[in-house]
C-alpha cells in the first residue's frame, strides 16, 4: 500500500538542547542505503558556497559537505543493518517552518509506503515500512519508488533560524554550540527504517484498520495491555499516559543496562510538604551542567532564595538577602531573567549543596537545562505547580529534599526494566509515541530533541530495530531447537528493597512470570502473559505482593513459563 509518508519532526528546544545521535562501530557491511539528491540547481545539496573541510568531511562546498554527511549516515546504518535490497532515500535541504531565533524544526523523514501480508512477513495483517518490508521479503515491493523521503532545514545556516547556531558538517560530533547534522540524519533515518508508528496518536485509530509492527511492541503499564490489545480510545489514552508507555521488546530490554544509567529521583519530606501536597517523589528535569545525581544522594533542607530586587525569587541580583541561610542547604530558585547556570554558580559560591529551579510556566519540568559552566553541585528543575506548593510548604515548616539514584532501576525504564516511550500530555504530534522518553540518561538517539551528550553509536535504536525484525532473531531455528530457556538468579539475592531477575528465551512466544511462597501460593504476577521476542530481558521485583504491600522476610520462588517450558529459581527476602 502506498500512503503519504509518516514523518517525525525533529525539533530543537528553545533552550537549544541540540538534538544529537550517533552510531555504533560498523560491522561488515550488510546493507546499502543510497541518498538520492533531488535538490534543484544551486540549492541544498547543490549549494556551491565555498567552505573549508571540517571534522573529517572533505567537501569544499556547502552542498558537497551536506551530501557527504547524508552519505556518512547512510554508511553507518548500512554497516549495522542486514538486507539484500538496496534502500533509497529521496533527500532535500529546504527552508522548513516553524523556525525562529530560539527554536525550530530540524528535519523530517518518513516511509514512502507501507506493506502487509507479503511473502516473508513475520506478522500477518501488520503494516511494515517499505525498507523493512523489502528486507523481510528479500525483494523490492515497489521498485519504482524510493523507500523514504527526507527533508532537512537549510535555514539552520541562516541567522534568522536558531540565531547564531549553524549546521555542523563534521563527522566528529565536535559541534560546540552548532547543530550536528550527522546526528540528526542518523535519527531521521532511524524513523524511516521503522522507529515510528502509523497509528494516529490523537484518536488511537490504526492506519486503514490495521496495526503496524512498531505498535505491536508498545505497552501501557496502567492498562496492562499491548497496543494491539487496546481499542482506539485505549491507545489514545496511552499516547498521553506520561511515564507509563513502554517498549516491550526483549532485545531492547536486555541491552538497556548497557546504555542507561541508574534512575535518579527527587523526593520531598516533612510535615509541611505533606500538608502542601508536595511530599514524595516528584517529576523533575536535569541540567547539562554540573554533576549528575548519584548514590549516595544529596540530602538537605530547602531554602527559598531571596534577592534584593523584585521579583526576589529569581536569584539574578546579588548579593542575596539570605545568603547565610543557604550554607549547607538546597537553594530553591525561580526560573527567569538570568541563565540557569548563573543561578547555580552563585548558589554554589554562597555554600548551597544543590539547586532546584522552579519552572515559571505551566508545563513539565525543564529538561536538559542549558549551560556549560563548571559547577560542582547538582541542579534540577521542578514544575511550576510543585514549586508553588513547595514555597507554600516552606511558610509553615521545614522541608527536606533527597536527590539521588535508585539502583538497580534504570533512568528511562519502568520498574520492570522496559524502556519508556515519549508520551507527554498534551499530545505532541510528530513527537509523541515514536521516540524514547526524555527521562533516559544518558540521552538516547531516538529522543524527540537533540542533546549534546550523544556519541558515535545508535545505542538502543539498533536493538529496537532488531525487535521489529531488522536483524535475524537471537538464535537460528536449529539453535532454538537445541537450547532451553534460561532463568538466572536474582541480583542481589538475598535482597531487601529490589532484585533484578534476568531471563533469556530461545524463541518468541507468550511468556509470564510469577512470585510464589514456599507453599506454592502465588504472591505476585510480575510479568503478565505477554508476547516476548527471542532474546533476553529483566524483571524487577520490589518485595511487594499483588496488593502492593511488602511481603514478609523469607524464601520465595519465581517461575517463568513460555512455549510450554517452565523454569523456577529461589529468592530470599531479607529482614
C-alpha positions in Angstrom: 0.0 0.0 0.0 1.3 3.4 -0.9 0.5 6.1 1.7 1.7 9.6 2.4 4.9 9.4 4.3 4.6 9.4 8.1 7.1 11.9 9.3 8.7 12.8 12.6 9.5 16.4 13.1 12.9 16.6 14.8 13.0 19.9 16.7 15.5 21.9 18.7 14.1 23.1 22.0 14.1 26.8 23.0 17.0 26.2 25.4 18.8 24.9 22.3 19.0 21.4 23.8 20.6 20.5 20.5 19.5 17.1 19.2 22.1 14.5 18.6 22.6 11.0 17.9 25.4 8.8 16.8 26.4 5.4 15.6 27.9 2.3 16.8 31.0 0.7 15.4 30.0 -0.7 12.0 30.2 -4.4 11.3 30.9 -5.9 7.9 28.7 -4.0 5.5 25.4 -5.9 5.2 23.0 -3.3 3.6 23.2 -0.5 1.1 21.4 2.9 1.6 21.5 5.3 -1.3 20.9 9.0 -0.8 19.1 10.4 -3.8 19.7 14.1 -4.2 16.5 15.7 -5.6 17.5 19.3 -4.8 17.4 21.9 -7.6 20.4 23.8 -9.0 22.4 25.9 -6.6 20.3 24.9 -3.6 20.5 22.4 -0.7 23.0 19.7 -1.7 23.9 21.7 -4.8 24.8 24.9 -2.9 28.2 26.0 -4.3 29.2 28.3 -1.4 32.9 27.7 -0.8 33.8 26.2 2.6 36.8 24.6 4.2 36.9 20.8 5.0 35.9 20.2 8.6 35.8 17.3 11.2 36.8 14.6 8.6 34.3 15.9 6.0 36.5 16.7 2.8 33.8 18.7 1.0 34.8 22.2 -0.3 31.3 23.5 -1.0 28.5 23.7 1.5 26.3 21.5 -0.7 29.0 18.8 -1.0 29.5 18.8 2.7 25.8 18.4 3.3 25.6 15.4 0.9 28.7 13.9 2.4 27.1 13.9 5.9 24.0 12.2 4.5 26.2 9.5 2.8 28.1 9.1 6.0 24.9 8.4 8.0 23.8 6.0 5.2 27.1 4.2 5.5 26.8 3.9 9.3 23.3 2.4 9.1 24.3 0.3 6.2 27.2 -1.2 8.2 24.7 -2.2 11.0 21.7 -3.4 9.1 21.1 -6.6 7.3 19.2 -6.5 4.0 19.8 -7.8 0.5 17.6 -5.0 -1.0 19.1 -1.5 -1.7 17.3 1.2 0.3 16.8 4.6 -1.4 16.2 7.9 0.4 15.0 10.9 -1.6 16.5 13.9 0.2 16.5 17.7 0.1 17.7 20.6 2.1 14.9 23.3 2.1 13.7 26.1 4.4 11.4 24.5 6.9 8.9 26.1 9.3 8.5 26.9 12.1 12.0 28.2 12.8 12.8 31.2 15.0 15.9 32.5 16.7 15.3 30.2 19.6 13.6 27.0 18.3 12.8 25.2 15.0 12.2 22.1 13.1 15.5 20.5 12.0 14.2 17.8 9.7 11.7 15.0 9.0 11.9 11.6 7.4 9.2 9.1 6.7 8.5 5.9 4.8 7.1 6.4 1.3 4.9 3.3 1.6 3.7 0.6 3.9 3.0 -3.1 3.2 1.3 -6.0 4.8 0.8 -9.7 4.2 3.7 -10.0 1.8 5.6 -13.2 1.4 8.1 -13.4 4.3 6.3 -11.1 6.7 6.9 -12.1 10.3 3.5 -10.9 11.4 0.3 -11.2 9.5 -2.1 -8.3 9.0 0.6 -5.9 10.1 1.9 -2.8 8.4 5.6 -2.6 7.7 7.5 0.4 6.4 8.8 -0.1 2.9 12.5 -0.7 3.7 11.7 -3.3 6.4 9.1 -5.0 4.2 11.7 -5.3 1.4 14.2 -6.7 3.8 11.8 -9.4 5.0 10.6 -10.2 1.5 14.1 -10.3 0.0 12.9 -8.2 -2.9 11.8 -4.6 -3.7 8.0 -4.5 -3.3 7.8 -1.1 -5.1 11.0 -0.7 -7.2 9.6 2.5 -8.9 9.5 4.4 -5.6 12.3 5.3 -3.1 11.8 3.9 0.4 12.0 7.1 2.3 11.6 10.9 1.9 13.9 13.2 3.9 13.6 17.0 4.2 16.1 19.0 6.3 16.1 22.6 7.2 18.6 24.6 5.1 17.7 27.8 7.1 19.7 26.5 10.1 22.6 28.0 8.1 20.7 31.3 8.2 21.0 33.6 11.2 17.2 34.0 11.2 16.8 30.4 12.3 18.3 29.3 15.6 20.2 32.6 16.0 23.9 32.2 15.6 23.9 28.4 15.5 24.5 26.7 12.2 24.6 23.1 10.9 27.9 21.4 11.8 29.1 19.3 8.9 32.0 17.4 10.5 31.9 13.7 11.3 33.5 14.0 14.7 30.5 15.4 16.7 32.6 18.4 17.8 29.6 20.8 17.1 30.0 23.1 20.1 27.0 25.4 20.0 26.1 24.4 16.4 23.8 21.6 15.4 25.3 18.2 14.5 23.8 17.3 11.1 25.2 13.8 11.2 23.4 13.2 14.5 20.1 14.5 13.1 20.3 12.4 9.9 21.1 9.3 11.9 18.0 9.9 14.0 15.7 10.6 11.0 16.9 7.6 9.0 16.0 5.6 12.2 12.4 6.8 11.7 12.4 5.8 8.1 13.7 2.3 9.0 10.7 1.8 11.2 11.1 3.6 14.5 7.7 5.1 14.2 4.0 4.1 14.5 1.5 4.7 11.7 -1.3 4.8 14.4 -3.0 8.2 14.9 -1.9 9.3 18.4 -4.9 11.6 18.9 -7.7 9.2 18.0 -5.8 5.9 18.6 -7.0 4.7 15.2 -4.9 2.3 13.1 -3.9 3.2 9.6 -6.7 1.6 7.5 -7.8 -0.5 10.5 -4.5 -2.5 10.7 -1.8 -2.4 13.4 1.9 -1.8 12.5 5.0 -3.6 13.6 6.2 -0.8 15.8 2.8 -0.6 17.6 3.0 -4.3 18.4 5.8 -3.6 20.9 4.1 -0.6 22.7 2.7 -1.5 26.1 0.7 0.5 28.6 1.7 -0.2 32.2 -1.5 1.3 33.6 -3.9 -0.6 31.3 -1.5 -3.6 31.3 -2.1 -4.3 27.6 -0.2 -4.0 24.4 -1.4 -1.5 21.9 -2.8 -4.3 19.6 -4.9 -5.4 22.6 -6.4 -2.0 23.2 -9.3 -0.2 21.3 -8.9 3.2 19.7 -9.8 5.0 22.9 -7.3 2.9 24.9 -4.5 3.7 22.5 -5.4 7.4 22.6 -5.3 7.4 26.4 -2.0 5.5 26.3 -0.3 8.1 24.0 -0.7 10.7 26.7 -0.1 8.4 29.7 3.1 10.1 30.7 5.7 7.7 32.1 3.6 4.6 31.6 4.0 3.8 27.9 6.9 1.4 27.4 8.6 -0.6 24.7 8.3 -4.3 25.4 10.9 -5.6 23.1 13.2 -8.3 24.6 16.4 -7.3 22.8 16.0 -3.6 23.8 15.2 -4.5 27.5 18.2 -6.9 27.6 20.6 -4.1 26.4 19.1 -1.3 28.4 21.5 -1.8 31.3 24.4 -1.2 28.8 23.2 2.3 27.8 21.1 3.7 30.6 22.3 4.9 34.0 20.8 4.4 37.4 17.4 6.1 37.8 17.5 9.5 39.5 14.9 10.8 41.8 13.9 14.0 43.7 11.8 13.4 46.8 10.4 16.0 49.4 9.7 15.1 53.0 8.4 16.7 56.1 5.0 17.5 57.7 4.8 20.8 55.8 5.5 19.1 52.5 2.8 16.5 53.2 0.2 19.2 54.2 1.0 21.1 51.0 0.7 18.1 48.8 4.2 18.1 47.5 5.7 15.2 49.6 7.2 12.2 48.0 8.9 11.7 44.6 8.2 14.4 42.1 8.6 15.0 38.4 11.9 16.8 37.7 14.4 17.7 34.9 18.2 17.7 34.9 20.8 20.1 33.6 23.6 20.0 31.0 26.0 21.4 33.6 27.1 20.2 37.0 27.3 16.6 38.3 24.6 14.1 37.7 22.5 12.8 40.6 24.1 9.7 42.1 24.3 7.5 45.1 24.7 8.2 48.0 22.1 11.0 47.5 22.3 14.7 48.4 20.1 15.4 51.4 19.3 18.8 52.7 16.7 21.3 53.9 15.2 23.5 51.1 15.7 27.3 51.4 13.9 29.7 49.0 16.4 32.3 47.7 15.7 36.0 48.3 17.5 38.6 46.2 17.3 42.4 46.6 15.2 43.2 43.5 11.7 42.2 42.6 10.9 39.5 41.6 13.0 38.5 44.5 13.0 34.7 44.0 14.9 34.5 40.7 18.3 34.9 42.2 19.5 37.2 39.5 20.6 40.2 41.6 23.3 39.8 44.1 24.2 39.7 46.9 21.2 37.6 48.0 19.5 38.8 51.1 19.5 35.4 52.8 22.9 34.0 51.8 23.8 32.9 55.3 20.7 30.6 55.4 21.9 28.8 52.3 25.1 27.3 53.7 24.8 23.5 53.6 21.2 23.8 52.2 19.5 23.3 48.9 18.7 26.5 47.1 15.2 26.9 45.6 15.2 29.5 42.8 12.6 30.7 40.3 13.2 30.4 36.6 13.7 33.6 34.6 15.8 36.8 33.9 19.3 35.2 34.1 20.6 31.8 33.0 20.1 28.5 34.8 23.9 28.2 35.2 24.3 31.7 36.6 21.9 30.9 39.4 23.7 27.6 40.1 27.1 29.2 40.1 26.1 31.8 42.7 24.3 29.3 44.8 27.4 27.1 45.0 29.6 30.1 45.8 27.5 31.0 48.8 27.6 27.5 50.1 24.5 25.7 48.8 24.8 21.9 48.2 22.3 21.7 45.4 19.9 23.8 43.4 16.2 23.4 42.5 14.8 25.6 39.6 11.1 26.2 39.6 9.5 26.5 36.2 7.7 29.7 35.5 5.2 28.3 33.1 2.5 25.6 33.5 4.4 22.9 31.6 6.5 19.9 32.5 9.8 20.3 34.4 12.5 21.8 32.3 14.6 19.0 30.6 18.4 19.5 29.9 18.7 23.0 31.3 21.3 24.6 29.1 24.8 25.7 30.3 28.4 24.8 30.1 29.8 26.3 33.4 32.0 24.2 35.6 29.6 23.7 38.6 30.3 21.2 41.4 26.7 20.9 42.8 23.7 19.2 41.1 20.9 21.3 39.6 17.4 20.0 38.9 14.1 21.6 37.8 10.6 21.0 39.1 7.2 22.0 37.7 5.5 25.4 38.4 2.7 23.7 40.3 5.2 21.8 42.6 7.2 24.9 43.0 4.2 26.9 44.2 3.2 24.0 46.6 6.8 23.8 47.9 7.0 27.5 48.6 3.7 27.4 50.4 5.1 24.5 52.5 8.2 26.5 53.5 6.0 29.1 55.0 4.7 26.7 57.6 7.7 24.5 58.3 11.0 22.9 57.1 11.1 20.7 54.0 13.9 18.2 53.3 14.8 17.1 49.8 16.6 13.9 48.8 18.2 13.8 45.4 20.0 10.7 44.1 19.7 7.5 42.2 17.8 4.2 42.8 19.9 1.2 41.8 19.1 -1.2 40.2 16.3 0.9 38.5 17.3 2.5 35.2 16.9 6.1 34.1 14.4 5.8 31.3 12.8 2.5 32.1 9.9 1.3 34.3 10.3 -0.8 37.4 10.2 -4.0 35.3 13.1 -2.8 33.1 11.1 -1.9 30.0 12.3 1.2 28.3 9.9 4.2 28.4 8.4 5.9 25.3 7.7 9.6 25.0 4.1 10.2 26.0 3.6 13.8 27.1 0.2 15.2 28.0 -1.0 17.0 25.9 -0.1 15.1 22.8 2.8 16.4 20.6 2.1 15.4 17.0 5.2 14.2 15.3 7.0 13.6 18.6 4.7 11.6 20.9 5.0 7.8 21.0 7.6 7.4 18.1 10.5 8.4 20.4 12.2 7.1 23.5 11.3 9.1 26.6 13.3 12.2 27.7 13.9 10.5 31.1 16.6 8.3 29.5 20.0 9.1 31.0 22.4 9.2 29.2 20.3 10.6 26.4 19.4 8.2 23.5 19.5 8.8 19.8 15.7 8.5 19.3 14.6 11.1 21.9 12.4 13.9 20.5 15.0 16.7 20.6 18.8 16.8 20.0 21.1 16.5 23.0 24.8 17.2 23.2 25.9 14.1 25.1 25.4 11.5 22.4 28.4 9.6 21.0 29.1 7.6 17.8 26.6 4.8 18.3 23.0 4.2 17.7 22.5 2.9 21.2 19.2 1.2 21.9 17.8 2.2 18.5 19.7 -0.8 17.0 18.0 -3.2 19.4 14.5 -1.7 18.9 15.0 -2.3 15.1 16.1 -5.8 15.9 12.8 -6.3 17.9 10.7 -5.2 14.9 12.5 -7.6 12.6 15.5 -5.9 11.1 18.0 -8.4 12.3 18.0 -12.2 12.5 16.5 -13.3 15.8 19.0 -14.1 18.5 19.2 -17.8 17.6 18.7 -19.7 14.5 15.8 -22.2 14.2 18.2 -25.1 14.6 19.9 -23.5 17.7 16.5 -22.7 19.2 15.5 -26.4 18.9 18.6 -27.3 21.0 18.7 -24.6 23.6 16.4 -24.2 26.6 15.1 -21.1 28.3 17.5 -19.6 30.9 16.3 -18.0 34.2 19.1 -16.5 36.2 19.3 -16.0 40.0 18.1 -12.6 41.2 20.7 -9.9 41.7 21.1 -9.2 44.6 20.0 -12.4 46.4 19.2 -12.1 49.3 17.7 -8.6 48.9 15.7 -6.1 51.0 14.4 -3.5 48.5 14.6 -4.7 44.9 16.1 -7.5 42.9 16.6 -7.9 39.2 15.7 -11.2 37.5 17.3 -11.8 34.1 15.9 -14.3 31.6 16.8 -15.5 28.1 14.2 -17.2 25.8 15.4 -19.1 22.7 12.4 -18.2 20.6 9.5 -15.8 20.6 6.3 -16.7 22.4 3.7 -15.9 25.1 5.5 -15.7 28.4 4.6 -15.0 32.0 6.4 -14.9 35.4 5.1 -15.1 39.0 6.4 -15.0 42.5 5.3 -17.8 44.9 5.7 -18.6 48.5 7.0 -21.9 49.7 3.5 -23.4 49.9 3.1 -22.7 46.1 0.6 -19.8 46.6 1.1 -17.0 44.0 2.2 -13.8 45.8 2.5 -11.6 42.7 2.4 -11.8 39.0 5.5 -9.8 38.0 5.0 -10.4 34.2 1.5 -10.9 32.9 1.1 -13.1 29.9 2.6 -11.2 27.0 4.4 -11.8 23.8 8.2 -11.9 24.1 10.7 -11.7 21.3 13.7 -14.2 21.3 16.5 -12.9 23.4 16.8 -11.6 26.9 15.2 -9.2 29.4 14.9 -8.4 33.0 12.1 -8.1 35.6 12.4 -6.2 38.8 10.6 -7.4 42.0 10.3 -4.9 44.8 9.4 -7.4 47.5 5.7 -6.5 47.4 2.6 -8.6 46.8 -0.2 -8.2 44.3 -1.8 -5.5 46.6 1.4 -3.5 46.8 2.1 -4.5 50.4 5.6 -5.6 51.4 5.9 -9.3 51.9 7.3 -11.0 55.0 11.0 -11.9 55.0 11.7 -15.4 53.9 12.2 -17.8 51.0 10.2 -17.3 47.8 10.2 -18.9 44.3 9.9 -17.2 41.0 8.7 -19.2 38.0 8.8 -18.2 34.3 6.8 -20.0 31.6 7.0 -19.7 27.8 6.2 -22.0 24.9 5.3 -24.8 27.2 8.6 -24.6 29.1 8.9 -23.6 32.8 11.9 -22.7 35.0 11.9 -21.9 38.7 14.5 -20.2 40.9 14.8 -19.5 44.6 15.0 -15.9 46.1 15.3 -14.7 49.7 13.8 -11.5 51.0 15.9 -10.3 53.9 14.6 -8.7 57.1 
